Amino acid sequence: MGTSEFSRNRQRILYPLLLAALFPTIQMLTSAAAGLLLHALAPPAEAARMLDSPNSLLATVGISQIIALFVIAQLGRPILMPATRSRIRDLHLLLSLAIPVVVLTFGGQLVESGILALLDIDMGRYRDIQEVIFAADPVVVLIAVAVIPGICEELIFREIIQPATTYTLGAVAGIVYTSALFAIVHLVPIQIIAAFAFGLLFGYLRYRTGSVYPAILAHIAANALVAVYGRATADLPETVPATGILVFTIAVGVTVVIAGIVLVERTVRKSG
């Protein structure tokens, strides 16, 4: 391997660390800027009311992710890999994979919910995030929690970062590395565990199909399922089901995940 190729490969490993670190940094800076702007333009009481509004908080999160996407897309040019499919073929593939991807995502959610309940982990800050989601307008939740993150995060991690890491490290190590970066930027410990697992699923879809669209669909579906489930169960007593029920839930989830992977593989082979 020549010196220039070694340098490029090193860049494809180290540069994603910078891009991943920029993602939460840009979001925090955007939130802080929004707060300062509100305090400068609105009376203190009105500014405080708007900042505490669940809709405003989620809108700020959505806007900050869009800004992060544009910044990282520009800075990520040195590691961008050539596209492997045409846009038209991507969309055709997405339509074919819609049901398998949703099946795969649903199975992942069952496994995640069962494991978290079985471990009885202290939800901590994650509970505060859920309360904001429960109190916000459903349309705002769908856009800010499911659609925008599904698009922005997948374009950053699976379209910009992952092709470079899989090219340099190989498929498995590249997907694991990208998923680890994806998990760490979520910052909330309980989210890190789930984000890493789902990052592996999204990474598998991106690599196996050669398109980012199935991963975007899966991400949107996963976040939407979390939001819908959370709102539907918000008023239920916080009781942990029997261990047998949780183990059964996990087993069903694993079975559904395997079924989803099989369906994805069959669809990809048929698409050529």
Secondary structure, 3 states (H helix, E strand, C coil): CCHHHHHHHHHHHHHHHHHHHHHHHHHHHHHHHHHHHHHHHCCHHHHHHHHHCHHHHHHHHHHHHHHHHHHHHHHCHHHCCCCCCCHHHHHHHHHHHHHHHHHHHHHHHHHHHHHHHHHCCCCCHHHHHHHHHHHCCHHHHHHHHHHHHHHHHHHHHHHHHHHHHHHHHCHHHHHHHHHHHHHHCCCCHHHHHHHHHHHHHHHHHHHHHCCCHHHHHHHHHHHHHHHHHHHHCCCCCCCCCCHHHHHHHHHHHHHHHHHHHHHHHHHHHHHC
